[in-house]
Amino acid sequence: MSSYKTVWSSERGDARKAPSPPAKGYGSVPLRQQTVYLHRESSGRGGKAVTLIKNLTLPAEGLKSLAKRIKQECGAGGTVKDGTIEIQGEHRKQIAELLSALGYQVKIAGG
């Protein structure tokens, strides 16, 4: 028996990568029942505005893919931290329209 592990095969491709699980819903709560809150924050950021998207019930991969879509739509940078999506700049109205089109209930918090 060989002590070498197969890394690549013509049948399965790269064996180092785990197969991705089949796509299920984004979370256990249906989108229509999720209320997402959009906040604007600038404290501790050198006066620069950041749009925060809170109260999403999504797994980590779902948050990352949603953040990527929002960043592309807004033409801005951003990240996911502690279950909250942060988008650079003031984009609450644009994000609210996008999330509503995806089926979320959206509330814009703050002034």
Secondary structure, 3 states (H helix, E strand, C coil): CCCCCCCEECCCEECCCCCCCCCCCCCCCCHHHCEEEEEEECCCCCCCCEEEEECCCCCHHHHHHHHHHHHHHHCCCEEEECCEEEEECCCHHHHHHHHHHHCCEEEECCC
